Amino acid sequence: MKRSLPHVVRQAQIKARKEPELKKYIIDQMRRLTSFSNPDELIRWLYEEVDRLIATDRDLKNSTCHKGCHFCCYHPISLSPKEMNYLNRTKPDYSEARLKIQYDHFNHGAPINYEQRACIYLDKIKGECSVYKNRPLICRLTHVVTEPVNCHYENDTTPIEHLPLTEAALLIGAFYMIYPEVEIIPTLIKEDPVSN
């Protein structure tokens, strides 16, 4: 199942159509991204560069996200196979029970409730990501200026306003232009956990 680009990336790409310096930025980033021969080095650099761009973004001060807030972790988390391979090599801890339920939901149409939608890497007791250092690009890019509770998966009436984080979003967009395959975590797991 092909996933669409994150909203913030799409908005940054629309902005880049009108601003020549942003178009040049995308081209420069695509050259940089294709210069890596080792996929792990590529992902490591990409994560570090996205984190650097976000940390230095003048709008970051407006983010209402904070440690322990994990409403966004109940949305399907999309990532590339390159990211998943990198993450798998770190031997992450995850909820096998949630993986089985989500795999069955996304691959076989089984019902799923809100609590079972939580990312398999979310430690729900601590409210923390067990792979925070190696979290996917979409997780790095998700910052909101509205109340974080608005990000609740079942909230479909209150608008969510994301920080633009333009340079980081364009870098991620450049990565997805080169490596367009993006899936949600349960569908990228190689083995069928339901049958194990």
Stockholm file with secondary structure:
# STOCKHOLM 1.0

chainA/1-196         MKRSLPHVVRQAQIKARKEPELKKYIIDQMRRLTSFSNPDELIRWLYEEVDRLIATDRDLKNSTCHKGCHFCCYHPISLSPKEMNYLNRTKPDYSEARLKIQYDHFNHGAPINYEQRACIYLDKIKGECSVYKNRPLICRLTHVVTEPVNCHYENDTTPIEHLPLTEAALLIGAFYMIYPEVEIIPTLIKEDPVSN
#=GR chainA/1-196 SS CCCCCCHHHHHHHHHHHHCHHHHHHHHHHHHHHHTCSSHHHHHHHHHHHHHHHHHTCTTGGGCCCCTTCCGGGGSCCEECHHHHHHHHHTCCCCCHHHHHHHHHHHHHCCCCCTGGGSCTTEETTTTEETTGGGCCHHHHHCCBSSCGGGGCTTCCSSCCCBCCCHHHHHHHHHHHHHSCCCEEHHHHCSSCTTTC
#=GC SS_cons         CCCCCCHHHHHHHHHHHHCHHHHHHHHHHHHHHHTCSSHHHHHHHHHHHHHHHHHTCTTGGGCCCCTTCCGGGGSCCEECHHHHHHHHHTCCCCCHHHHHHHHHHHHHCCCCCTGGGSCTTEETTTTEETTGGGCCHHHHHCCBSSCGGGGCTTCCSSCCCBCCCHHHHHHHHHHHHHSCCCEEHHHHCSSCTTTC
//
